[in-house]
């Protein structure tokens, strides 16, 4: 089970402000998710287990190349900040 401090740390990383009731609620919900993952992890599976079905719409390996967006100017109108023809985003990591 997660502690209150762990939930608050996760909330800070996600930039969420939680009430005391929400912290307790998420503590229980996230704890159940982690318990389920632990349960799945304990299942015995054969060493040679693999996916036998590949969806028909799966993308085959292809060359990774840049394709220009046809309405670039219209797209950039929606950007709160632009730099060098690209979206400029605020940093998401804080320096410690």
Buried (B, 14 or more C-beta within 10 A) or exposed (E): EBEEEEBBEBBEEEEEEBEEEEBEEBBEEBBEEEEEEEEEEEEEEEEEEEEEEEEEEEEEEEEEEEEEEEEEEEEEEEEEEEEEEEEEEEEEEEEE
